[in-house]
C-alpha cells in the first residue's frame, strides 16, 4: 500500500479560495473566452449578483442546481454563484439528448435550473424553477454586487457538485463530491503539477466530464487564467492549438485520443505541461508528446475519488508506463477480493482511500455500500473505494495499471458501462439479444461495436438502431457499427465468447441502400479522405459520415485531413 499525506487542514470551502484570490488580484485576467475577458474582480461581482438571485429562487445548502449552459463567459460566474449560495451544481452539457437530460434532472430531484432560452427545448420536461440567463439578465444585473451571507460555514462534507456517470443497470448514476474532496485535489495538484503562480490553463473539456473541474477551478486558486474554448473551438484541434499559442497557455489536459488529434493538428509548444488521463497512456504517444511539450504528466482517477488520485511525471525515453503515486492525503492499495494486501509485483484489485473520496451515489445507498467499504487499514469510520481496476505495485512503489475486472470501458476518455448500452439496445424494437464491445484500431483509436440478434425474420436496420439509441444515450455511447448475428457465440462456460465475435464489415454501418460512386475528381479526393479517417475500404457520396461510424473525434480528424488536402 502507499499513502501520502500533508497538512489536512481545510479551513475554507472551494469557493473561498476564489474569493481570496479575487481580493488579492482584482484587476488580473481570470477568464478569457473569444473577445471577452473577465478580471477576477468582474468574475467575483458577477458571481455575487448571480448568487443573490439563486438564493432568492430557493438555492441553499445541499440544494442541487442544474447548470445547462454553452461554453461561454457566463459559465464560470454561475458555477461559483452556486457555491456562494451554499448549493451544489449538476453540470449538464447541452449536447446531451433531451431524454438523458430529463432523467438526470428528475433523478437528482433538481429544484432549480440555470440555462438559456436557446436550450428551452432540451430542458422542456423540467418542472422546477428555471433561471433563464437570457430572459433574466437585467434582473440578475440589478442584484447586489457584494457577497451574500449564506451562513454555510466551512464543512468540508458539504456537497460541491453531482456528476453523472454511465451505469450498468441501464441508467446513469450521480456521484456526490464534497468541497473537502475537491479542495484536497486542487491543493495537491497546485503543489505537484502547477506550482507556478499565474499559470494559464486551456479549458476545452465538456462540463459533463469530471476532468473539466480541474481546468475550471485550479487556475483560479493560484491567480492564473482560464482560456475557455467555445463550443466550436472545443471540437477543432487546429483551433485549440491556436488558442494555446495565442494565449501562451502553460497547462493542457486531454485524453490520449484528444492528444493524438492535437498532435495531428501540428501541436508543438515546449512551454506546455501536458496532462494525460482518462485512458491508458501508451509508450508511443508518450514519446511523441515528449518531443513537443516541456513536461508530461500521466494522471489517473475515477469520478468517485474526485477527478485524479495519482500522478506520474513521465521520464524521458521510458518504455514502461505507470500511473504513479497517490496525491496528497490519498492511499492506494492493491488487494485481494477480501481486502488482503498483495505483495509488490502481484496483480490485485486497486482500492483508494483518503480525502478525495466521494460522499457516495445520489439516492443509491445500496450501491454506495457496495463500492465504498469499511477501511481495515485506516481509522474507525474511514472507507475504501473499490475502483474495479486491476493493478500491481512496481519495485519503486509506483502503480502499474492493468485494466478492468468488469464491463466498464474507457472510450475517448469517457467512462462507459457496456451494460447500460446493452440494456437500452435490448429495449429497441426488433432486438432479441445484444452484446456491445470495444475494438481498437492499429492507430490506437477505440470504438464501440454492437452485436445484435434480431427478434424475428425481418432483421434490424442499423440506421434505425442508431437513431433510437441517440434519443437516450450521449453521442459517445452510440456504437459505431452494428453487426447482425444469428446467435451470440458462447464459450464452454456459457458466457459470451468475445474472441469469436467477428470484426465489423461495411454492412455493419448504416450505409446508403444505393451505392453512388464518386463522379468527379473532387468527389474522388473527398471519398479517399473519408475512407482514411473512417478506416473503410469504400464510401459512397450519399453515405452519412456519422452513420458510417463517424463521431466527434473522427469529425475533428476529418476537418484536419480536408484542410491538409487544400479544402
Secondary structure, 3 states (H helix, E strand, C coil): CEEECCCCCCCCCHHHHHHHHHHHCCCCEEEEECCEEEEHHHHHHHHHHHHHHHHHCCCCCCCEEEECCCCCCHHHHHHHHHHHCCCEEEECCCCCCHHHHHHHHHHCCCCEEEECHHHCCCCCCCCCEEEECCCCHHHHHCCCCCCCCCCCCCCCCCEEEEEEECCCCCCCEEEEEEHHHHHHHHHHHHHHCCCCCCCEEEECCCCCCCCHHHHHHCHHHCCCEEEECCCCHHHCHHHHHHHHHHCCCCEEEECHHHHHHHHHCCCCCCCCEEEECCCCCCHHHHHHHHCCCCEEEEEECCHHHCCCCEEEECCCCCCCCCCEEECCCEEEEEECCCCCECCCCCCEEEEEEECCCCCEECCCHHHHHHHEEECCCCCCCCEEEEEEEEEEECCCCCEEEEEECCCEEEECCEEEEHHHHHHHHHCCCCEEEEEEEEEECCCCCEEEEEEEEECCCCCCCHHHHHHHHHCCCCHHHCCCEEEEECCCCECCCCCECHHHCCCCCHHHCCCCCCCCCCCCHHHHHHHHHHHHHHCCCCCCCCCCCCCCCCCHHHHHHHHHHHHHCCC
